[in-house]
Amino acid sequence: TGFGNDSDSKLYVFRHKETAAPLANPSAKTTWTLAISGSPTGGSYQLVLNGYPTANIAYNATDANIATALNALSAQTGLAGITVTSGVITLPSAGIVQAGDFTLTPLTATVSVS
């Protein structure tokens, strides 16, 4: 949380929001491992599949919830039938999955994909 003035000179409270840096020259592959560290107790995150962000995913989402969020992008990505088992994301053909925006509590919690 921070404070600052906007262009109208009013004081605003800004909530902490991390944005994951894109992987340096990621290679397409069919399996990716999702890791959430820092024992979050609240908040949400997004994943990015072939450049398209998912809707927000709850910090405590099940594998099925994560798969649903990724499969919702099938019209944009052409990838359907994505599965998630114990945090391992399996795509039907090679693609790139990255961590997107996340706002987790505590602020030290992070999301990564490898």
N, C-alpha and C positions, 0 to 999 in steps of 0.2 A: 504494500500500500504506500502511496506517496501523495504529495500535494503539489499543485502547480496552478498557474494562471493560464486561462485560455485567451483567445484573441479579444474576448469581451471584458477582460480584466477581472472576471469573477474567479474565486478560488474553487478548485475542483479537487475531489479525492479520486485518485487513480488506483485501481486494483492491479496487483501484480499479475502479469501474463507473460509467460515464456513462449518464445517461438523457436522451435528446433531448427538448426541449420541444416540445409539439404546435404545429403551425402556427397562427397567429392567424387564425381564421375561414377555413380553407382552402376553396377552391371545388372541386367535383367536376369532373374532366376525364378524358379517355381516355389521355393520354400523360403520363408522369412521368419525370424524369431522376434516376437514382441516381448519387451521387458519393461516393467513398471517398477521403479525403485523408490525408496524413501517412505514406504508404508503410508500411502495416501489414505486420508479419511474422508475426502470429499473432492468435488470438482469433476472435470471432464477433460477429454482430449479428442483430437482428430487424427486419423491416419490419412495418408495421401497415396492413392493408387494410380500409378501412371500419370501423375500430375493433377489428379482430381481429388479434392478433400472430401472425406466422409462427413456426415452430420456428426454432432458432438456425441461422444461415447462416454458413458458414466465411468468414473474411476474404478468401480467394482463390477463392470460388465462381465457377463459370462462369455465363454467362447462363442456360443450361439449368437449373442448380441453383437459381438465383433464381426462375425461372419455376415450377419444381416446387414450391418452398416456397409461393409465392403461390397456385398452383392447388390446393394441398392445403386451402385455406380455402374452396373453392367451396361446400361444404354450408352454411357460415355466411354467406357473402357473396352467393351466387347468381351469382358471376362465375366462368366457366370459359373456358379458351382464352386465358389471359393469356400474352403473349410478352414476351421480353426480348432486345433486340438492342443490343449495344455500350452497355449500361447504360440504354437507353431502355425503360421498362416501358410496354407497350400493353395497355390493358384493353378488353374487348369492349363495354363501355358505361361511362358516366361513374362514377367512384369517387374515393376519396381514399386516397392512399398516403403514409405518413409514415415517418420513421426511428423505430425503437423503441429498446429497450435495446441497448447494445453494450459489449463488453469487448474492446478491441483492444490489441495491442502494436505500437509503443510507445503510451504513454498519451496522446500528443498526436494520435493518429489519430482521425478522426471519420467519421461517416456522415451524409449529408444527402439529402433528396429534394426536388426542386422541379418 
